[in-house]
Amino acid sequence: MMNLETFQTLVRENLKGWYSRKEHEDKAVDRITAIRAEFRAILAEVNRDGISQVLDYLDECGFFYRPSSADRHHNYPGGLAEHCLGVYRKMLLYGLGDSFNESVKIVGLFHDLCKCDMFYFNGREIFSHKRHGHGSRSVRILRRFGVRLSGAEYRAIRYHMGKSNNPVRLKDPEFVKAIKEPLRKAVSWADHEDSAEACARARRK
């Protein structure tokens, strides 16, 4: 596990030029550090192989300070992890029941894991590395570290994007199965709601 001082130094190095005033940068670093701590606290309750390795990877790849997009929702330092936390919290409101608790943690927090190396800062601009396979990349990263997913968890992450009536995707039997499952319904709804709320907040500023 990366110690706190090293983590915060890494964040500052990668946000250099984004904030014109040090107090604003300090506030952002504190916010990002708090998000990281909450992530780790939630996932400490998940008893699966590979979770600690994934958490180390999140530090190394910059997951906690990266934005969720270049010009859409959560397009600011820390936006990616903040969005994933928001999706997790909204999934808790969906009413899935206690049997889904661990799945909600994994699916909500890791549904956009694929974006961990997609966006980077250059001063006040956000640039993107082209990456293909939104949900499938997230699943592959989890599997790389030995995290075993149930079929429903796999499908919820893999197919969390996309309209349920998309004629092309309806030719995929796994997608057809996913859109009928409560876990995929919950993450798809939560993702949309959290993204829309972030866009609305940005418009009000």
C-alpha positions as MATLAB code, in Angstrom:
seq = 'MMNLETFQTLVRENLKGWYSRKEHEDKAVDRITAIRAEFRAILAEVNRDGISQVLDYLDECGFFYRPSSADRHHNYPGGLAEHCLGVYRKMLLYGLGDSFNESVKIVGLFHDLCKCDMFYFNGREIFSHKRHGHGSRSVRILRRFGVRLSGAEYRAIRYHMGKSNNPVRLKDPEFVKAIKEPLRKAVSWADHEDSAEACARARRK';
ca = [
       0.000    0.000    0.000;
       1.342    3.410   -0.972;
       1.794    5.557    2.122;
      -0.181    8.768    2.454;
       2.734   11.156    1.910;
       3.802    9.389   -1.302;
       0.195    9.315   -2.535;
      -0.342   13.026   -1.964;
       2.988   13.889   -3.604;
       1.935   11.858   -6.648;
      -1.389   13.692   -6.805;
       0.273   17.105   -6.625;
       2.780   16.215   -9.344;
       0.003   15.171  -11.716;
      -2.203   18.185  -10.994;
       0.621   20.686  -11.458;
      -0.710   23.652  -13.416;
      -4.384   22.865  -12.897;
      -4.792   25.099   -9.852;
      -3.521   28.671   -9.886;
      -3.612   28.996   -6.089;
      -2.002   26.621   -3.610;
      -4.963   26.702   -1.231;
      -7.194   25.399   -4.035;
      -4.730   22.621   -4.763;
      -4.534   21.779   -1.045;
      -8.324   21.543   -0.879;
      -8.389   19.241   -3.918;
      -5.691   16.986   -2.478;
      -7.639   16.722    0.787;
     -10.823   15.842   -1.133;
      -9.051   13.202   -3.228;
      -7.380   11.752   -0.122;
     -10.766   11.476    1.616;
     -12.264    9.687   -1.401;
      -9.371    7.221   -1.399;
      -9.867    6.543    2.313;
     -13.598    5.912    1.799;
     -12.909    3.547   -1.096;
     -10.504    1.544    1.028;
     -12.899    1.446    3.984;
     -15.764    0.123    1.846;
     -13.626   -2.483    0.110;
     -12.070   -3.623    3.402;
     -15.419   -5.350    3.990;
     -15.124   -7.354    0.746;
     -13.536  -10.749    1.316;
     -12.210  -11.712   -2.114;
      -8.817  -12.545   -3.493;
      -7.177   -9.744   -5.430;
      -8.938   -6.742   -3.870;
      -5.813   -5.465   -2.072;
      -3.829   -5.788   -5.308;
      -6.490   -3.819   -7.191;
      -6.353   -1.084   -4.556;
      -2.585   -0.839   -4.968;
      -3.124   -0.604   -8.722;
      -5.600    2.263   -8.236;
      -2.855    4.251   -6.500;
      -0.290    3.428   -9.150;
      -2.450    4.189  -12.189;
      -3.773    7.480  -10.816;
      -7.391    6.381  -10.499;
      -8.099    8.667   -7.551;
      -6.941   11.934   -9.127;
      -8.117   11.378  -12.703;
     -11.299   12.891  -14.182;
     -14.180   10.755  -15.404;
     -14.268   12.465  -18.784;
     -12.573   15.171  -20.811;
     -15.603   17.369  -21.382;
     -18.666   15.687  -19.863;
     -19.547   14.672  -16.298;
     -16.999   14.815  -13.446;
     -14.349   16.388  -15.704;
     -12.087   17.635  -12.915;
      -9.379   16.207  -10.628;
     -10.754   13.318   -8.606;
     -13.909   13.127  -10.726;
     -13.518    9.469  -11.676;
     -13.352    8.082   -8.145;
     -15.991   10.572   -6.983;
     -18.338    9.322   -9.723;
     -17.718    5.674   -8.812;
     -18.522    6.437   -5.173;
     -21.659    8.261   -6.291;
     -22.785    5.250   -8.332;
     -22.148    2.935   -5.372;
     -24.202    5.159   -3.046;
     -27.076    5.346   -5.500;
     -27.051    1.585   -5.982;
     -27.635    1.290   -2.233;
     -30.890    3.216   -2.753;
     -32.113    0.879   -5.487;
     -33.444   -1.653   -2.993;
     -31.567   -4.766   -4.082;
     -31.508   -6.316   -0.613;
     -28.778   -7.470    1.758;
     -27.761  -10.432   -0.410;
     -26.420   -7.968   -2.989;
     -24.272   -5.932   -0.558;
     -20.893   -7.247   -1.687;
     -21.874   -7.173   -5.352;
     -22.970   -3.534   -5.044;
     -19.561   -2.603   -3.626;
     -17.690   -4.330   -6.445;
     -19.933   -3.270   -9.316;
     -20.502    0.296   -8.138;
     -16.892    1.112   -7.283;
     -15.301   -0.725  -10.212;
     -17.775   -0.201  -13.068;
     -15.507    2.494  -14.587;
     -12.185    0.967  -13.563;
     -11.317    0.951  -17.279;
     -10.856    4.733  -17.142;
      -7.926    4.478  -14.711;
      -5.422    5.246  -17.487;
      -7.577    7.075  -20.027;
      -7.405   10.729  -18.987;
      -4.506   12.915  -17.958;
      -3.859   16.583  -17.234;
      -1.651   19.075  -19.014;
      -2.076   22.334  -17.172;
      -5.730   23.309  -17.460;
      -6.491   20.822  -20.226;
      -7.613   17.212  -20.083;
      -6.402   14.800  -22.730;
      -7.494   11.257  -23.448;
      -5.666    8.081  -24.409;
      -7.874    6.102  -26.774;
      -9.032    2.875  -25.143;
     -11.563    0.390  -26.510;
     -14.050   -1.752  -24.609;
     -15.553    0.320  -21.817;
     -16.985   -2.358  -19.514;
     -14.942   -5.262  -20.847;
     -11.659   -3.532  -19.920;
     -12.883   -3.064  -16.349;
     -13.622   -6.776  -16.087;
     -10.242   -7.717  -17.564;
      -8.386   -5.535  -15.051;
     -10.234   -7.143  -12.124;
      -9.511  -10.608  -13.454;
      -5.865   -9.744  -14.015;
      -5.505   -9.319  -10.258;
      -7.407  -12.488   -9.465;
     -10.768  -10.980   -8.456;
     -13.431  -13.603   -9.139;
     -16.772  -12.213  -10.297;
     -20.150  -13.873  -10.308;
     -21.924  -14.048  -13.655;
     -24.277  -11.231  -12.661;
     -21.378   -9.038  -11.480;
     -19.488   -9.666  -14.697;
     -22.510   -8.755  -16.821;
     -23.393   -5.695  -14.718;
     -19.913   -4.213  -15.225;
     -19.489   -5.440  -18.789;
     -22.878   -4.116  -19.942;
     -23.538   -1.176  -17.619;
     -23.578    1.161  -20.627;
     -26.022    1.037  -23.516;
     -29.771    1.235  -24.021;
     -31.746   -1.914  -23.386;
     -33.459   -1.676  -26.781;
     -30.276   -1.336  -28.840;
     -30.913   -3.690  -31.813;
     -27.233   -4.472  -32.324;
     -26.562   -5.359  -28.700;
     -29.771   -7.384  -28.478;
     -28.064   -9.902  -30.759;
     -25.658  -10.632  -27.872;
     -27.260  -13.276  -25.588;
     -25.154  -12.121  -22.612;
     -26.462   -8.570  -23.022;
     -30.031   -9.865  -23.223;
     -29.447  -11.771  -19.986;
     -27.826   -8.732  -18.331;
     -30.655   -6.274  -19.000;
     -33.059   -8.543  -17.133;
     -30.875   -8.781  -14.032;
     -31.413   -6.499  -11.000;
     -27.697   -5.776  -10.537;
     -27.242   -4.490  -14.083;
     -30.476   -2.484  -13.835;
     -29.229   -0.888  -10.613;
     -25.782    0.125  -11.890;
     -27.152    1.398  -15.202;
     -29.718    3.566  -13.394;
     -27.202    4.773  -10.796;
     -24.623    5.615  -13.462;
     -27.133    7.689  -15.402;
     -28.440    9.481  -12.316;
     -25.027   10.348  -10.894;
     -23.773   11.571  -14.276;
     -26.872   13.710  -14.841;
     -26.610   15.278  -11.387;
     -22.954   16.157  -11.976;
     -23.807   17.804  -15.305;
     -26.599   19.782  -13.654;
     -24.237   21.009  -10.921;
     -21.709   22.096  -13.536;
     -24.360   24.092  -15.417;
     -25.341   25.935  -12.230;
     -21.787   27.149  -11.617;
];
